[in-house]
Amino acid sequence: MIAYISRRIAAMFVILFGSSFLIYNAAAYAGDPTEGLRSSTNPQVHQKLIALIRELHLNVPPPARYFIWLKGIGKVFTGHIDLGLTRDHSPVSTAISNAIPITIRLILLSFILAVIFGLGIGIVSALRQYSRFDYAMTFFAFLMYSLPIFWVAVLLKEYLAISFNNFLLNGKIAPLWILSASAVSGFFWAAVISGSRKRVFSIFGFATAATALFLTYLSLSKWFTHPGLGPIMMFILGLGFAVAVTYLSTGIGNKAALRSSVTVVVIGLVLYFPVEYFLKRYANLLTILIMALITVAIATGVPYYFTKIDRRPVIRTSIITSIFVGILFIIDKLMKTWVPYINTDAIHQRPIPTISEANSLLPSGNFWFSSLDTVVHLVLPTIALILITMAGYVRYSRGTMLEVMNQDYIRTARAKGLSERTVIMRHAFRNTLIPITTILVVDFASIMSGAIITENVFAWHGMGTLFNQAVHNQDLNLLMGVFLFTASLVILANLAADLLYSALDPRIRVVGKK
Amino acid sequence: MASLFKRRSKLVEVDPESDIFNKETEGLSQGQIVMKRFFRHRGALISMVVLFTLIVFVFSALGFKVFGVGYGGWWKYKITDLPTLRTEGCSIELPGCPTLSLIPGKHFGLGDHPFGQDDLGRDYFSLVMRGAERSIEVMVVIGLVAGFLGIVVGAIAGFYRGTRDAALMRLVDFIITIPVIVLGSVLGYHFGSKGVLFLALFLGLVTWGGLSRLVRGDFLTLREREFVDAARVAGASNRRIIFKHILPNAIGVIIVNVTLLMSGAILLEAALSYLGFGVVPPDVSLGLLISQYQDSFTTRPWLFWYPGLIIIIVALSVNFIGDGLRDAFDPRQRRRISRKDRAAERQTAVKK
């Protein structure tokens, strides 16, 4: 195994060498860094030109100049990687290390959400192959596939950010909107759950009525201008989620799992006020992480009270529930910060911004303010990225699921008399995840390098902006720095995917038989 | 919730030897079967018609010139014309509003400026048509270049294996590790000014990696099949085996993936032009139009809507055609058994 990994890493250096040589020369031959100076009317242009040529080694032909650059990279073995200076004389490595967290912040949430929604929709439409839901989702997937992100982004800015900000000024939903949203929700649930005609109609009616009532309640109680969950709402949501997780994870018949996950929700609610107080006083990333660990520890402990045998699925269920309860706490706290947040001078009642990654006018030092600020800045880019990336996962998971459902082991599982839930969740779903996981790893790396357009449209100052700037200024060092980072990430992700594949699927061996 | 897991699809239970399936393949060549299946995919069929109509419409609007033989085009304005801003029917602050009307009545039809005018008065319809021409040209050229390279490289690597395979696949590794948008930007920024076809050619040179891997995989499995052995025993040359025996069997994978490559290509060109790394003014492309006029969205929304809609229509139809082709070429794909088929089967069973 170690031999295999080290061979792959050696190959990675060779590939990186080749592709960086290629791109260095392509960029160097194609662009002229002195272009700006040549056309300037500055009397000292000659001296400046000479200085620039000396600084960038422009008197050396590009293939040889590449090795001057490589010498700096070679210092990676001594621990001081030298990526050179940008055109404005700041180190490339600083620029990149400043940009990476911003790009990660931009894509992480949207990536996770796109995966969850994409897998969910894909699998349901595979189980409902050739149904109306399947056709509708296929169409939506192709539509999203064909959307230019920069075009969607402008629409989102106009119709989501600006209109939503206007809407927030009074926070009342127009009756027409309530009706259409309820109808959409009715159609959605009727298509997902489906069944006999009578059943479809009753589901449609129920979902429509429930959505309409809910929206009317939110609108009348001014929830949109004064959002919040509160202990009661959190309890209801938590219970609902506990039941849903138990159903998917172990089946509702597993009483121990149901009891443990409900207990986790109850414990969470009992601790509502102390946790609330703690979050208000001592919140920062570290304490929240510690609290998350404590939550998971409690959730691991609870099942020991309810069952003596077969604890693992029960523990899994209660941990998933506890994570959800934790997220509810964070959401609740963010919602409570909402009113003071939008009333600050920096926000001025228009909370959803259309550009940039943070509001610099906001008073600093308040953890919840800055967190909420990050969240609202993430809204538009996240929606745009989800729309674009989700389509691929919908199609892929649908295809994989269909393939898996036709396998012999599914027939065997059914022949054994297992319930359809067990067949799907335990046999089909897990096997569907294997190829998808490996795709996800590679995808994350390529989205990281592909966020160039998204960053450009929403004016985030991440890796994409650096790259953009590098190409426009003919800044070879910066360009190569960004390239080196993204290319290594892609190669490492490919390696990780291969290793993961062999770890998940015992039929596949990356290393030859000894 | 409970019925989420209820089995609805009965596809797997139908005996593949039953009459319905035999009837489908009875006495038909491979090509005919594919055709038949493709035409049954309603989305693909509609997309085919839409795309074809759009291409004819777009290319006839402004006219073109091939080898000195010119055709003037039926649209009255050229992209360089500067007609005066139309004011009648528009609000006073916003002259140059679109005249396209799909509601039957007095104003039905294209009108003077169907897509409106920009702030200088240029006819936006002609700009969008020129942009669409460019986008479609780029899409086709990338499809041809990347398709050709991908097939040749993949076929050589997969068929000959050994050192040739290793060398070519390392080359593919080089190209695949470089994110397309990065390499495309570097090349596009510097070569975009040399004309659209040049740009498309370069983009084609960097997008063939994925296709060649797929083709190689297909060739690797096909070359081990019995019919290839039979051909070799019969004395067929490598060339004959590749072109007569393997390629026809791999054509499904190739066509499908070239289609998908093309739908990706149109978005790639739009994105590069949007970033300023693609087509440069005075030439026009849909991505460039969107980037130029995105700020006027609040005042002159028509300048923003039309180029985006055209991109979506083209990309969507190409994607659907690709999906239809995939269904048509996939031998494992069985058609859905509709109620009508069952009824027909029952009737024949009764007659027997």
HADDOCK unambig.tbl for C-alpha pairs under 7 A between the chains (distance, minus, plus):
assign (segid A and resid 15 and name CA) (segid B and resid 174 and name CA) 5.80 0.50 0.50
assign (segid A and resid 18 and name CA) (segid B and resid 174 and name CA) 6.63 0.50 0.50
assign (segid A and resid 19 and name CA) (segid B and resid 174 and name CA) 5.22 0.50 0.50
assign (segid A and resid 19 and name CA) (segid B and resid 178 and name CA) 6.94 0.50 0.50
assign (segid A and resid 27 and name CA) (segid B and resid 186 and name CA) 6.06 0.50 0.50
assign (segid A and resid 30 and name CA) (segid B and resid 190 and name CA) 5.62 0.50 0.50
assign (segid A and resid 31 and name CA) (segid B and resid 190 and name CA) 6.58 0.50 0.50
assign (segid A and resid 128 and name CA) (segid B and resid 8 and name CA) 6.78 0.50 0.50
assign (segid A and resid 129 and name CA) (segid B and resid 9 and name CA) 6.76 0.50 0.50
assign (segid A and resid 142 and name CA) (segid B and resid 316 and name CA) 6.30 0.50 0.50
assign (segid A and resid 142 and name CA) (segid B and resid 319 and name CA) 6.65 0.50 0.50
assign (segid A and resid 143 and name CA) (segid B and resid 316 and name CA) 6.08 0.50 0.50
assign (segid A and resid 146 and name CA) (segid B and resid 312 and name CA) 5.43 0.50 0.50
assign (segid A and resid 146 and name CA) (segid B and resid 315 and name CA) 5.12 0.50 0.50
assign (segid A and resid 146 and name CA) (segid B and resid 316 and name CA) 5.38 0.50 0.50
assign (segid A and resid 147 and name CA) (segid B and resid 312 and name CA) 5.88 0.50 0.50
assign (segid A and resid 148 and name CA) (segid B and resid 267 and name CA) 6.22 0.50 0.50
assign (segid A and resid 151 and name CA) (segid B and resid 308 and name CA) 6.40 0.50 0.50
assign (segid A and resid 193 and name CA) (segid B and resid 1 and name CA) 6.56 0.50 0.50
assign (segid A and resid 193 and name CA) (segid B and resid 3 and name CA) 6.26 0.50 0.50
assign (segid A and resid 193 and name CA) (segid B and resid 4 and name CA) 5.58 0.50 0.50
assign (segid A and resid 420 and name CA) (segid B and resid 5 and name CA) 5.88 0.50 0.50
assign (segid A and resid 420 and name CA) (segid B and resid 6 and name CA) 6.77 0.50 0.50
assign (segid A and resid 421 and name CA) (segid B and resid 5 and name CA) 5.77 0.50 0.50
assign (segid A and resid 449 and name CA) (segid B and resid 179 and name CA) 6.83 0.50 0.50
assign (segid A and resid 450 and name CA) (segid B and resid 181 and name CA) 6.91 0.50 0.50
assign (segid A and resid 471 and name CA) (segid B and resid 186 and name CA) 6.57 0.50 0.50
assign (segid A and resid 487 and name CA) (segid B and resid 177 and name CA) 5.56 0.50 0.50
assign (segid A and resid 487 and name CA) (segid B and resid 178 and name CA) 5.95 0.50 0.50
assign (segid A and resid 490 and name CA) (segid B and resid 177 and name CA) 6.20 0.50 0.50
assign (segid A and resid 491 and name CA) (segid B and resid 177 and name CA) 6.45 0.50 0.50
